[in-house]
Amino acid sequence: VLHIETGELLESYPKMDKCTPYQKQVVTSRQNKREGVKRSKKTFETLATTPTVYTPGGDTFNSPTSSEQGDASTTEEPSSELDGWVDYVGFWPKQDVIGFNATYTVPANPVSTSTDQVLFYFIGIENIEESESQVETATVAPDESLESTITILQPVLTYGNTEEGWSMASWNCCPTGQTWMSSSITNLQANDTLAAEITVGTQYSTVTSSLLDSTDGTVKETYSLSVDTEDRSFDWMDVTLEVYQLDECDEFAGSSMHITDMVSTGSNGEEIRMDWLDNSGDTSCSGFQKFDDHSWMSSHSSTGVVR
């Protein structure tokens, strides 16, 4: 994979240690989520099922060690842990998406910061129907269909996941043979302003994450990830809160998360009017979303336990 501007080789990560705890869930959850999203396109109804998991991690990691898997002879207790896409809206535009930009405002830290919870907030675009057609026409091996064809381009605001507090990075999740993640902007604070940008070109696609100066809006720090587009056609868009390892409501963000100034461009060069569909249904901890064409907000109570 070559950098779009410098031409230098972008090295793939041999192992994404940050995502290892979620690797067993990824392949199944991708399939479930894709089927759910396709059902929503056909019915144009809100899905009320439990959100399935699609992590910014990858599905091509090495298998976990026995210590990671745990003792198979041990009887597992039922878990109330919350994992997966908790709040999200999606949209099928009439043409492929070639650009999607937004502004993130970093929320307050969770009330409980002593646990291993992981929070992901992002805008994203996926090539869902294209991947489906490749599977149906057997252009890829069935056991490799999701790993090798589907991807989500996403600038991700993260809490935890081995970083201290809030951080932001650009993701290409997670086709075989390509780089998955840029370097991270770390040590983010509540009310920091971030710029998220996704651009799809004929040859390269680029995801950019930037920290903006609060006074004049100039870029203070930025990281981009450029990868081969490889004839992908991005036909679905989303705005998402995804979580892992949450047991208590005080492990959600300590204030509402706001994504604003959302603008997208279609393959015809015109701006896309995003008529979002709420795909997530009811959510834990009195959670709710508010959204329109250009903004999205997610909020949860900090009291109680997840369900």
N, C-alpha and C positions, 0 to 999 in steps of 0.2 A: 504494500500500500504506500503510495507516494504522496507527499504533502502537496496540496493544491498550489501553493505559491513557491516554495523553496525547491520542490522536487526531491527532498530527502526522504529516505525510507523511514516509514513509521513502524517501529517494532511492535509486534503483537505481544500482549502480556502472556507469558507461559502459564501462569496460574493466577487467577484473581482471588487472592486470599480473603479479600473483603466480602466476597459473596459466598464463600464455601458453606456457611450455615444454611443456605437456602437452596443448594444445588439439587437436592432430591425432589423439590417441589416444582421445578421449573418446566420440564417438558410436559408433564400432565397438565399443569395449570395453563400453559400457553394454548394447548389444544382446547381446553374447556373455555377459556376466555374468547378465543377466536370463534368458537361455535356460538357462544352467547352473543357476541357482537354481531355475528351474521344473522342470528335470529332477530335481534333488535332492528336490523335493517329491513328484514322481511315484514315484520309486524308493526314497526314504529310504535311499540309499546315499551314502557319502562320495565326493565328487568327487576324482579323482586327476589331473586335468588341470592344466596350468599355470594359475595364477590369472590372470584377466583384469583389466583396468584399469577402475576407476571412480573418477575423481579428485574431491576436493572442489572442483575448479575448475569451469568451465562449458563448454558447447558452443555458445555464441552469441557468441564473441569475433570480432573482425575477423580476417581471414585473416592469417597471419604474413607478414612482409616477406620479400623474397628473401634478405636476410642471415640471417633467422631460419631459413629453409628450407635454406640452404646451396646450393652449386653443384650443380645437378641432373646435370651431366656428370661429377661426381666419383663414382668407384666406392666404395660404402660397404663397409667391412670388417665382418664379422660381429661382433656386440656381445654381450658377456656381462653387460651392464648389467641389473640387476634392477629391474623396474618393475611396479607393480600391487598387487593385494590379496595379501599374502604369507601372513599368518595370519588366518583369520576363522572364526567360527561363526555359524550362522543358525538361525532358527526361524520356522515358520508357526503362529501362534496360531489358536485356533478362532474368535476374534472379533477385530475390528479393535483396534488399539492406540491408546489415547488418552493414555498416559503412560509414560515410561521414564526412570528416574533411576539414577545411579551415582556412585561416588567414584573419582577417578583419583589415583594417586601418581606423581609425576614421576620417571622413571628418571634414571640418571647420563648425562652427555653421552657421545656416541660417543668411542671412543679416538681416531679420526681426525676432526678438526673442521675440516680445511683444504680439504675438498671441497664440492661443491654438493649433497650428498645431501639428500633431503627425507623425513621420517618423519611419518606421520599415524596417530594412535591415536584411536579413537572408538567410542561406541555410536551406533546409528542405526536409524531406521525408514523403510521405503519403501512406496510404493503400487504394487507390481509387477503384481499381477493386474488391478487397475483399469486401469492403462495398457495392458496387453495387450488387454483387452476393448475399449478405445477404438480401438485399431489395427484389431482384427478387424472391428469394426462400422463402420469408416471414418468415425468422428466427428471425426478429425483427419487432416490430410494426412500421407501416409506419410513424407515427408522431414522432417516436423516432429514426428512422433509422440513420440519420446523427449524432445526438447527441451521440448515444451510440456506433457507430461503427467506423466512420471515425476519424482519428487523424492526426495531423502534428507535428512531432518532429522537433524543431527548436531552435538554439541558436540565440537570437534576439538582435541586436543593435538598441536602441530606442532613438529618440529625443522627449522629452516632455512626455506626458502621466502621468502626476503628478510628474515626477522626474524633477529636474533642469538640463537642458542640456542633454548631452549624458549619457546613461546607457546601461548595458547589462545584460540579464537574460536568463535562460534556460526554454523553454516552451514545454508543452505537450498539444496541443490545439485540442480539449477540451472535451474528453470523460467523460460521466457521471461516478461519483464515483472515479475519480482519481485526484491526485494533478496536477494542471495546470502550476504552475510557481515556480521557485526557487527565492531565494533572488537576489537582483540586485547589480552589480558592478556600483557604481555611481561616479560622478565627473570626467568622462572621458574627455580627451582633444584631440584636433585635432592632428593627426599623432600617437596617441596611437595605439599599436599593440595588437590585441586580437586573441585568439585561440578559434575556434569553433569546437566541436566534438560531433558526434552522433554515438552511438554504440547500436546495437540491439542484445540482447542475447536471448537464448531460454526461460528464465524465466523473465529477466528484460531488459528494455531498458533504456539507460542513455544519457542525454544531458548535456554537460559540456561547461561552458563559463568561459574564463580565461583572465586576463590582464597580459601581458608579460612585463618583464623589457626590456627597449629599448637598454641596453648595452650588456646583455648576454643572453637574451631570457628566463630567468628563470621566473617561475610563481610568480607573486606578489599577486594576489587575484583570487580566483576561486569559482564558485558555480555549483554544479551538481544537477540534478533532475533525480531520478531513479523511474520508474513505471513498473508495471506488463506489460509484452509484450502481454499477453492474446491471443496467437496464431495469432497475427496480422502479415500480410505479407506486407512489404513496397515495393510497385511496381512502385512508381513515385517519381522523384526528381525535385527540383526547386531551383533557386536562384532569390531572389525577393526584390524589393522596393515596399513597401505598405505605403500609406499615408492616412491621414484623416484631414479634416477641413482646407484644403489649398484653399485660394482664390487668392493669389498673387504668382508670380514666385519667389520672394525673400524669400518665406517661405520654399523652398527646401533647401537642404544642401548647404553650401557656397562653396563647392568644390566637385570634383568627389569622389564617393565612390568606393573603390577597395576591391574586395574579391579575394584572390590569394591562391596558394598552395592547390587547391582543389583536394582531393583524395577520392575515394570511393571504397568500397569492396562489392562484390556480395556474395550470399549464397554459391557459389562454392569455396570461399576463394581467388578468383583472383580479381585483380584490374579491375574496370569497366572503359571503355573508354566512357566518357560522350559526346555524340554527341547532344549538346543542340539545342533545337528548340525555336525560338523567338515567344513566345505566346502572346506578348503584343501589337504588332502593333505600330501605331503612338502614341506618348505621348506628353503631354503638355510642354510648355516652352522650345521648341527646344530640348527636351530631347532625348537621344539616349543611346544605350548600345553597348559595345564591349565585345566580349567573345570568348574564345576557350575552349579546354578540361579542363584546370586547372585554368582559371582566368575569372573574370567578372568585368565590370566597368559600372557605371551608372552616367550620368551627365545631368544637366539641367541649362538653363540660369536663371539669377536672375532678369531679367527685364520682365515687362509685367504682364498680368493676365492669370490665368489658363483658359482652355477651355474644 
